[in-house]
Structures are given as C-alpha cells and as structure tokens.
Amino acid sequence: MGETRDVVVTGVGVVAPIGLTVQEYWTAVLSGRNGIRPLRRFDPGRLPSPLAGEVEGFVARDHLPARLLPQTDLMTQYALYAADRAIAESGFEPGSPLDVGVITASASGGFGFGQRELQHLWHDGPDHVSAFMSFAWFYAVNTGQISIRHDLRGPVGVMVTEQAGGLDAIAHARRKVAAGARMMVTGGMDSSLCPYGLAAQVRSRRLSPVTDPAAAYLPFDRGARGHVPGEGGAILTLEDAAAARARGARGYGRIAGHGASFDPPPGSGRPPA
C-alpha cells in the first residue's frame, strides 16, 4: 500500500570471478565464460574439490584509501569498490545525506579477517589482535562502511538470508525509495574463501566433489553433485524513476516488485509455497 513510485536502477558496481566492471562481467556472461577454476588463495588440498569461484585481479590499494585497508575484510573492500563505481555511474549528488541510505546483504561476514586475528590470538596472544576485530568480521559492516565513506545517513539495514540476501536487500531498498528516500545503495557481497570460511560449507556435505570446472556446478541438471564456493557480488543505486529522468540519469531497468516464500520440507507432502 502506498508504493506508487516507479523505482529504477541508475548505477551498478560488480565484483565477480568473471569481471570487475559491468562491461567485463556482461561480456563474459554473453560469451559463456566460466568463473570456476582451481583455488589459488590457499592450498585447497583438504577440500572435497580444489575449485572455487575466486575473484582475480582485484588489488584493494589501487581503489581504496590506505587507512581503510587494515580495518576491512576483503568482503568489505569488494563492497566499497562496487559502491564507489555504482554511485559514480549514477551521477547522483546527494545534497542532504539524510535522504540517501544503504541496505546490503552478506551471508557469511568477514571470515578472512576473523581467521587472521584468531590466529594472532592463538599464536601471539591478545595484545596482537587488531582493534578492528570488534566489527570487521560482522555481516553488517558493509552497510556501515559504505554509509561512512559516502556520508549517507538515511535508512540503513542489513539482510542475512543466504542466497536470497541480495534480492531481499534490493526489495527493502525499493520500499525505502517508494516511501520517499531520494536514493538507496543496495546489493549483496560475500567473500569467505579461506579455511575458516569454508569449514562450515565442508561440514554441510553439500560441496561438489567434481574437479572438472565445466561440470562442477550444474544446479539444474540431473548430474548435479552440489555447489561450488564462490565470492563477489554487486551493488546498485536505486532512485525514483521520475527524478532520475529529470536529471538525465541512465536507467538500467525498473524494480517492479518482489515476493518471498518458503517451500515446505522435502517429503512433507505439502505443496510448494
């Protein structure tokens, strides 16, 4: 009720195994390029498979201020980079920071940062643990760091809904624009390709054991054997369509609506939601 404003996407930032810009990413998608390959960040010898969707070519110091690097996990560095690109592409001038907000999603938080500091605690003692451990691992940190970096003080939020997180974040951001926010920065970002981050995935016994990158992840195929861990995501800027047109902003598309449900447990005999 009351959501009568059209909401459009005016900026996109992407970090993915197949590209670090929208153009790179979309060209790779159209060509059918596979982003699954042998993991190189650490020795994957104890994993069911050595494969992952690992981002390559991203150097945080090339895109972010040096002061941010020791206080952020790789996940947050990805999110800040993607948000910078999305906001820059949108061409939006915030004016009052109170009517521009941030809603993001993360399923796992900053596992790489957490693993490193826990290793420092175990090996060297508490005096060697970073003060930034108090928040750098937290799944809400992307929203906080983006809002601080761009001085955005409007509606903020965090979604933790696993694979649906990015879509849920966009849905909530759309509602904020429909309710009067001038712009929302939204999307999802994850990076947990470290031994600590993959421990839970290994325990789930749902990782694909297939070692052929072309056949490891086949989610809709009879030969599906599980999923392949990956990292990355996208950050978007959402605006009221009329306001975006008035200032000559590019519109990627309209967010027409959103729905969410839970299917019943397998074998329950109940129909899908």
Sequence and secondary structure as in RCSB ss.txt:
>XXXX:A:sequence
MGETRDVVVTGVGVVAPIGLTVQEYWTAVLSGRNGIRPLRRFDPGRLPSPLAGEVEGFVARDHLPARLLPQTDLM
TQYALYAADRAIAESGFEPGSPLDVGVITASASGGFGFGQRELQHLWHDGPDHVSAFMSFAWFYAVNTGQISIRH
DLRGPVGVMVTEQAGGLDAIAHARRKVAAGARMMVTGGMDSSLCPYGLAAQVRSRRLSPVTDPAAAYLPFDRGAR
GHVPGEGGAILTLEDAAAARARGARGYGRIAGHGASFDPPPGSGRPPA
>XXXX:A:secstr
    S EEEEEEEEEBTTBSSHHHHHHHHHHT    EE  SS  TTSS SEEB   S  GGGTS GGGGGG  HH
HHHHHHHHHHHHHHHT   SSGGGEEEEEE SS  HHHHHHHHHHHHHH GGGS GGGGTTTSTTHHHHHHHHHH
T  S EEEE  GGGHHHHHHHHHHHHHHTT SEEEEEEEE   SHHHHHHHHHTT B     TTTS  TTSTT  
 B  B EEEEEEEEEHHHHHHTT    EE           TTS     
